[in-house]
Amino acid sequence: MKFAVLVFPGSNCDIDCYKAVESVLGEPVDYVWHTATDLSAYDCILVPGGFSYGDYLRCGAISRFAPVMNEVAKAAEEGKFVLGICNGFQILTEAGLLPGALRRNMSMKFACRDTVLKVENNATPFTRDYEAGEEIIIPIAHGEGNYYCDEETLEELRAGGQIVFRYKSNPNGSVDDIAGITNKAGNVLGMMPHPERAVNEILGTTDGKKMFTSIINAWREQHDAANVR
């Protein structure tokens, strides 16, 4: 399985994502610059955190027009796995690959601390190694993590099992305590907390490891089934 870690001007969590894949999975992983126009070689695309393009206009609003995002949309349509973390989540909503928007934290302050998340749906490629209802410790670091969507969209998210993570104690004012959601197909996940910063005991928690093992296990299952056919 081959991973791509996108790099935009202003990304600062790309190295964390790269190292997480390298240390947890030992799978091939490349940095891919925002001007890239071909992601066909990759099975999973990681859209990392940071301050892409300086967060000018609003978070993710400029990155959404980077050439590589056309390829991300194509990969998502093909069923490949796409994981957007923090600024990556913001970019995916701006690009229309996930519903809703990320607004300023209710406190109007940057939040940087460990948070407890509840796994609401463990039947996704990103969460299959967790238990349903499992509580995990994953750090946050954001100023615009306040997830918002209208009531109709929220009902669709609930009904479709697209709410994957909720905060146990809401740190930013997100509607319905939402910390992470998927698209309807379930192969695109956006979340504000940073699982790539929770893969080593020295970081204080290893609860993010299962996200990366989930991805590779889901991919292997898909390919085993394809080989049988």
N, C-alpha and C positions, 0 to 999 in steps of 0.2 A: 504494500500500500504506500502511495506517495502523497506527501503533504506539501501544500504551498502556504507560505506565510506572506501575506501581502505587506508591502511597505509603501506608505505614503509620506510625503514631506510632513514631518511632525509626529509620525508614529514613534512611540517609545516603549511599547510592550511587545514588539516584534521579536526581540531577542528572547524574552521570557517564553513566548509561544514556541519558538524554535527549540529552545533548551528543554521544554516540557516534552515535546514529541521525541526529541533525541534521547532524553534520559529515561522516560517512562516506557516508550515503545521501541526505541532503537530502530525506527523506520526511516526511510529516506525522506528528507525535508529540505526545501529550498526557500530562500527569500525571493520574492517576486515583486519587482518594481511596479509602481502604479501605472506605468506606460505600457505594460505588457498587453499583447493582443491575442495570446493563445494560452489557455489553461488546460488544454486537452490531455496533457501528460499527468494530470493530478487527479487524485480520488477524493481528496478533502481540502477545502480552502479555508484557511483561518484568516479572519479579518480582525486584526489586533486593536488593542486600546492605544490611547495617546491623544494627541491634539492635531489631527490631520489638517493640513493647511491652516494651522493656527486657530482652528475652530471659528474662522471668520464667517460672517453672516449668521450661521448657527452651526452647531456640531454636525459634521457629516454632509453639510449642504453643498460644499465644493467637491469633496471626495466622490460624491455620488456621480459626478460627471467624468471622473477619471476613466481613461480607455479600458483599464482592467475590469471595471464594473460591468461593462457589457459582457465580458467573458464570465464573470461571476453569475450573472443572470442566466447565461446560457448553461453553465454547469448546474445550477439549481434546477433548471428546466429538465435537464437530463437525469436528474435524480441523484447527483453527486452531493456529498455532505458539505454544508457551509456553516461555519461557526463564527458568529460575530460577537466579540467580547468588548464591553464598555463602549469606546468610540466606534468599534466595529458594529455593535448593535445599533448605534445611532445612524451609521452609514447605511445599514440594511433597511432601516425604516425610511430614510430619505430616498433610497433607491426603489422603494415600493416592493421590496422582497419580503418585508414583514409589515403588518399593520400597526398603526398608532404612531406615537412620537415621544421623544424624550425631552422633558422640560427641565427648567432650573429646579434644583432641590427645594423643597418647601421651606427649609431653613435659610435658603439663599447663601449657604456656606458649602465649601468643599468637604465631602465626607470621606474619610480614609480610616478604615478599621475593619476588623473581622465582623462578619455577620453570620447569623444562623439562617440557613435556608431549609425549607421543607420540599422534598421531592414530591411533586404533585402527580407527575406522570413518568413512570419508569418503562414505558413501552415505546420509547423513541430510540433512534440510533445513538443518541448522546447520553442516555440515562439507563440503559438496560442492565448495567452492572450494579445499580443502586436498588434499594428496596423501596417500594411505594410507601410514602409517608416518612421515609428516612430523613433525619435532620443532619445537616452537614455544615461545617464551618468553612466559609469561603470569604476572602477579603474583598472589600470594595474600595474604590478610589475614583470618585467622580463629583462633578459639580452640577451636571445635568443628567441625573439618573431617574428623574421623576416620570415614570411611564404613564402616558395618557392615551386613552382611546374613548370614542363615544360609547353610549350604552349599547347600541346595536352590535357594534364590534365586540364589546366585552362579552355579550351573550353568546356570540359566535365562538369566541375563544374558549369560553367555558364549555359549551356544548360539544365542541370539536376536540376537547382534550389538549388544546394548544397551550394552556398555561402549564409550564413544566416546573417552574420554581416559584415559590412565594417566600417573602421575608417573614420570619417569625416575629420580628420587631421592625416595622417599616422605618427605614432610615432616611427616606427622601420624599415621601408623600405619594408614591406610586399607587395608581388606582388598583383596588383589590389586592394590595400587597404584592403585586407582580414583580418578580425579579428576572424572569426569563420566559420567552414564548417561542413557539415554532410556527412555521407556515402550515397551511392545511395539509400538505403532503408529508410533513414531519421531517424533511431532510434539511431544513434551514432553521437554525436555532440562534436567537439573539439573547444575550443576558448581560446585565450590568456588572455583576460580581466577576472576579478573576480566578477561574479554576487553574490557570497556568501558574498562579502564584501559591498554589496549595498542593504541591506535588512532592514536597520534601520535608522531613521532620524539622530541618533547620529553619524552615519558614513558619513553623508553628502548627501546621496542619497538612495532612496528605489527602484530604477529602476530595481534592480535585482530580486525583489520579484516575478514579473510576470513570470520569468523563472521557478520558483519552483511551482507556481500555475498552469502554463501551463502543467507541467509534470503530476501532479496529476489529472488534468481535462482530459488530454488525456488518462491516464490509466483508469479512471472511465468510459469514453466513450467506450473504448475497452471492458471492462468487462461488461458493461450494454448490449452492442451488443451481446457479447458471451452468456450472460444469456438469452437473447431473443431467440437465436437460440436453 
